Amino acid sequence: MLYLDSAATTPVRREVLEAMMPFFTTWFGNPSSHHTVGEAAAGALADARARVAKVLGMRASDVVFTSGGTEANNLAVKGIALASRGKGHLVTTPIEHESILESADYLARLHGYDVTLAPVDGAARLTPDALAGSLRDDTALVTFGFANNEVGTVQDAAALAAVAHERGIPVHLDAVQAAGWLALRETDADAISIAGHKLGAPKGTGVLAVRGRIPLEPLLHGGGQERGRRSGTEDVAGAVGLAVALELAEGERAEASHRISALRDGVIAEVLGRSPRARLTGDPVHRLPGTASFTFAGVSGEAVLLELERRGVISSSGSACAAGSDEPSHVLLAMGVPPEVAQTAVRFTFAHDAAFDPAMLAHAVAASVDAVLG
């Protein structure tokens, strides 16, 4: 089996499991308890917080551990917006993950916020000019994805942050897909979301790192854990696992990005060369090293995926969070792709250690398309 759906999830790394194990067994204490077992857990939690902060270029006190990327995005969008006094406007884009778009919709429906969806171009890029034209004096937050989860387009995060900061507006960066592939500490973002299961940590682990100067209204209230920003007994083992996974991915990032980019380019060239119906989606240059996404006009994307799986290739049509939906991808529609073409999407996403023959994959793709066409 060739697993090419790493944007959906990755296996837990052995090093991560080994680092987590003591906090399920020997040092299982509640980190809020004032005894030896609890203090050992608290020490591990503090160490994990510091290690995550170092990779992100933030302070340890900025790091809030969450249950994953969806919660981190919800906390960022709702928490920062609701904590802003006298401001009722939010800017995002139409290609974001559902956790951002639905959070924005919540603010509009229940709190009267105006939401502006800044337009993207046909390659899914948000330009500084487009962002500047969407800002207002009462804009509470700008939120966007560093790298798109469906087509892999990478935004110029630093340039976009500069536009917002010139107006004194904080920036939240959804880095769930970017972590481990792109330099997060160079983005100048005020808040960054990551999810552990994209990096070799377990599902149900995540982080929102938000700079201390940014007010944040908590979504969960209770015992005041995470400096009052997310109440609830912390998942110490999960925090340790995420910290280890993030460090490992960051240590591999430069070499893996170079090697996997070459593999990705080979896949793109081979698929386009062997499948006349194939069209690359996303920016051809500014894209994640591990993402190659296509449409196949006139062919059912879901049928192609089934044929690929019969040939031992596991892939997807886009976001796992939208799996099973009959609707065309909102990302592709925002890029100007016709609905009937958007429903033919196929996405291949590669892990850091991916190694296979691009020609072999392209042959499987071409055979699958031919089989669907009959």
N, C-alpha and C positions, 0 to 999 in steps of 0.2 A: 504493500500500500504506500502511495506517495501522498502525504498529507500537506496540502497547500492552502490551508485556511487559518494561518497563524494570527491574522487580524481578528478572528473570532475568539480564539483562546490558544494557549500553549500548554504543554505538559509541565508539571512541577519539576524543577530541577532537583537532582539528588542532593546537591549542596544545600539547597533551601530546606528540604525535608530534614536533613541532619541537623541544621541550625535550629529548626523549630522544635524538634522532638523533646528536648529537656523541659520545655515550657508546657507540654502536655502531661508530663510525668513528674519529674523531680521538683521542678520550680514552677508549680502550677498555680501559685497563689494569686490572689486579687491584688493588683498593684496599688490599691488604696488602703490595704491592710498594713497596720504598723507592727509587723513581726517579721521574723527572718525570712519566711517563705514569701510573704508579700513584698518585702523590700527587695528581694532578689528579682522578683518580677518587675518591680518598678525600675530597678537599675537597668534591666534588659530593655524595657520600653524606652527609657531615656537614651540609651545607646542607639537603639534603632532610629529614634527621632533625629539624633545628631547625624547619623550616617545618611539618612534620606536628605536632610537639609544640605549637607555638603555637596551632594550630586546636583541639587537644584539651585545652589548658590543663594540659599536663604539661611535664616537663623533657625536653630532647633525649635525655638518657641513659636515659629511660624507654622510648624507642621501639625496638621490635624489628621489622625488616622480615621478612615471611614470604611464602609462595607464594600467599596468599589468605586468605579468611575462614575456611575450614575448618581450615587449619593454625593460624591465630591462635586459634580457639576451642579446638582440641585442646591447644595449648600452655598456654592459660589454665587450662582445667579440670584437665588432668592435672598440669601444672607447678606450679600453686599448691597443689593438693591433696596431691601427693606431697612437696612441700617442707614441708608443715605437719607438725610432729612431735607424735605422740601424739593426733592427731585422725583420725577415720575416718568422718565424716559429711559429706554433700554435699546441698545444697538447690538444686533447679531447678524447672521447671514442665513439665507434659505437652505444652505447645504449642511447645517450642523446636525450632530447626533440628536436623537429624539429627547434625550435628557436635558439638553439645552433648550430646544424648541418648545417642549412641553412646560418647562419651568417658566419660560417667557410667556407662554399662553396663560399659565396660572396667574402670573403677576398682572396680566391684562384683564383677565376675567374677574378676579377677586380683589384686586388692589388698584384697579383703574390705571395701570401703567400704559403708556403708549409704547409700542414696540416697532422699531424700524428694522426691516430686513435689508441690509445693504447688498446691492446686487453684485454677483460674481460674473466673470467672463466665461467664455465657452470652454476654458480649461479649468474652471472652478477656482480661479484666483480672485482674491479681493484686493483691489488696488488702493493705495493710500488716498488717491483722489476720491474714490467711491466712498471710502470710510469717512473722509473729511466732510463730504456732502451730506452725510447721514447724521452728523453730530448736532446737538443743540445745547443751549445753556443749561437745560435741566436734565442732561444725560447723566444717569447714575452709574452706568457701567457699559463697557464694550466687552463682548464675549464672543470668541470664535475658536475654531479648532486649528491647532498648529499644523496638523496633517489630516486630510479627510479620510474617514474610515472606509469609504467605498471606492474612490478612484485614486487615492494616494497623493493628491496634490498637496504640496507644502506651501504654506503662506510665508511671506516675509514678515515674521512676527515682530522683529525689532523695529522695522520701518512703520508698521501699523501701530505699535505701541507708542512710538514717538509722536504720531499724529494725535492720538488720544491724550497723551500726557501734556502736549502743548496746550490743551484745553482744560487740564487738571482733572481728567477723567480716568478712573482706574480701569485696568485691563485684566480680564480673566482669560487664561489660555487652557483650552482642553488639549492636553498633551497625552491622552490615553494611547493613541496610535504612534505618537512621536517618540515616546520614552524608549530608550535603548537604541534609537536610530539617529536622533538629532540632538544637538547640544542645547539642553534646556536652560542652562544658566546664562546663556547669551541673549535671551529673548527680551529682557527688561520687563517681563510681565509682573503684575502685582499679585496674581493668584494663579496657581498651576494645579491641574487635576491629573492624576495618574491612576491606573488600575493594575493591581498586581498580576492578574492572570494573563495579561499580555506579555509578561516578562519572565515567566517561569515560577511565579508565586501562586498560591492557591486562589481559586475564585472566592469572592467575598472579602478581598483585601484591597484597600485603596488609600489614597492620600489627597487631601486638599492642602496645599501650602499657600498661605495667605499672609502677606507682610503685615507686621504688627500695627503699622499706621493705618491700615484699612479697617474701618468698623465692619463687624460681621454679626448679624442677628442669627442666633442658633436655630436650627430646625428641631432639635431634640433637647428637651428640658428635663432636668432631674438633679443628679448628684454633682454636676459641675465639672465632670472630667474634661480633659483636653482644654484646660484653661477656660472652661465655661462655654466652649464653642461646639461641643458635641458630648452631651451627657450619655452615660452608660458605661458599664465595666468594659475596659479595653481588651481587645483580642491581642494579648501579648505575643503569642506564637505567630499570629498572622502578621503583626507589625515587624517582628524579627525576620520572618520569611520574606516579606516585601523588601525590607532594607537590604538583605543579602542578594535577592534577585536583581534589584536596581543597581547595586554596586557591580555585580558580575556583568550585567548588560552594558553598563557604562564603561567598564574596563575593556570590553570587547568591541565597543561601538565603532571606533575608527577603522579597525581592520575588517570587521564584519560588513560595515557599510560599503567599503570599497569592493570587497569580494562579491557581496550579494547584488550590488548595483550592476556588476558585469554579468552576473547570471540573469538578472531581470532584463537587461538590454538584449541578451541572447534570446530569451523567451519571446520578447516583443517582436524582434526581427523574424524569428522562425514562425511565430503564429501569423503575423501579417503576410509573410511570404507564402505560407501554405494554405491559408484560408482567405479567399477573395472577399468573403462577406465580413471579415473581421475589421473592426475599427477600434483603435486605442482610445480609451477615455481618460480624462485627466491631463494635467500638464506633461508634455513629453520630456521636459527638462527638470522642472521643479516638482519632483515626486519622490515618495519614499523609496529607499533602496529595495524593499521587499514587496512591492506591489506592482502587479501587471494586470490591468483590467480592460475588458473589451466588450463591445456589443457585436452581435451577429445578425444583421438585418434579415428579417424574414424567417428566422429560426427561433423556436421557443428556447429561452435561456434555461428554464428548468429542465426541459427535455435533454439539453446538452449536458447539464450537470449529472443527470441520471446515467447518461451514456458514458460520461467520464468515470463515474464511480464503478460502472461495470468493468471498465478497463483499469481499475485500481488507482484512480486519481480522485482525491477528495478536495473539492473546492466549493465555492459559494457564488451566489448572485450578488452579494453585497453584505450589508450589516446583518449580523445574527439577530439583533434586536428586532428586526423587521421580518424575520424568516416566517414564511407561511402567508404573507400578505399578497393579495392579488394586485395591489396597486403598483404602478411603476415607481421606480426610485425617485424620491423627491430631490435627490442630489442631481441626478441626470436631467430631470425636468428643469431645474434651476439653471443648468448649463445650456439649455436650449435644445436638448435631445428630444425628438418627438416621442410621445408616449408609447407608440407601438415598437419603437426601436429600444427605448429604455427597458422594456420588458424582456429584452434578449441579453441582458448583461450577464457576464461571467467574470469573476474576480479570482486571481491567484495571489496568495500572500505567503511569503517565505520566512522561515525562521533563520536565526543567526547561523545555524549549522547546516543549512540546506545545501545539498549537493546532488545534482542530477543532470542529465543531458537535455538541454533545451529542445533539441531536435526531436527527442523521444516524446516530450510533452506536446510539442506542436503536432506531431503525427497523431497522437491520441485525440487532440482537439479537432483536427481536420476529419479524422475518422468518425468522431462523435457527431459533428455537424452533418457529414454525409449520411450517417445512419438516420438522423432525425428527418432529413430531407427525403429519405427513402430512395 
